[in-house]
Amino acid sequence: LIATHLGESLKILYLKGLRKVTDTGLISVSKSCYKLEVLEISNIPVTDASGVSIGEHLRNLRALYMRDNYKLTNKSVDVITQN
């Protein structure tokens, strides 16, 4: 819903602790909200599918907060930091 309605204008998004956020939702956000500069995804049960999508699509990202995301691995970190 966020990606559909606010995708082209959203620059800051805080999702910290929202347990119902899924990989599908976060991938949709990363593809549609390409102007995001700040993203907070701490304490969300997402996997490397989301992490890789963030790294591949969010080129304007200046701050990414991702604490206690136990399902993310170095694969996500590598893709995010290379882009």
N, C-alpha and C positions, 0 to 999 in steps of 0.2 A: 504494500500500500504506500509506504513512504517513497519507494523508488518510483512508483507510477505517478504520484501526484507532485512530488517535490524534487525529482531527480535532477533537473537542469539548473536548479537554483540553490540547492542545499550545500552549505559549506562546512557546517559543524554538526556532528551527530554523536550524542552520548547514549549508548545502549548498555552501560555497565549494570551487571547483575540481572539482566532480563533473561531468565532461564528458558523462555519459550522462543528465543531467537534461534533459528536453525541455519545450517549451511546454505540451504536454498535461499532463505531470506537475505543472508549477508552477501551471497554471491550476486543476487539481484541488485542489492544496494551498490555493491562495488562496480557493477557494470553500468548502472543507470545514473548514479550520483557522482559522475566523473569530476565534478568541481569540488568535491570534499577536500578540505584542508586539515580538519581535525576529526579524528574518529576514536571513540572510547568503546572498547569491546571487552573490558575486564570482566572476569567471572561469568563468561558465557560458554556453554558447552559446544563450541564449534571445532572443526577439524582443519587439517591442512588444505582441504578443498577451499575453504573460506580464505585462509591465509594466502594461498597462492593467487587466488582471484584478486585479493586486495593489492598484492604486489604487482600484478599484471595490469590492473585497470585504474588504480587511483594514483595517477602521476602527479597530481597537485598536492598530495598529502604532505603536510609539514609536521604533524604530530599524530602519533599512533600510540594509544594507551592500551596495552594488552597484558594484564596481570592475572595470574591464576587461571590461565587457559591451558589446562593440563593435557588437552588433546592435540595441541599444536606442537610441532616438532621443529627441528632445525631447518627442515625443508621450507617451511613458511618463512622463517626468519631470513634465510638465504635469498628467496625470491623478493621479499619486501626490501631488503637492503641493497640489492643489486639494481633496483629500479629507482 
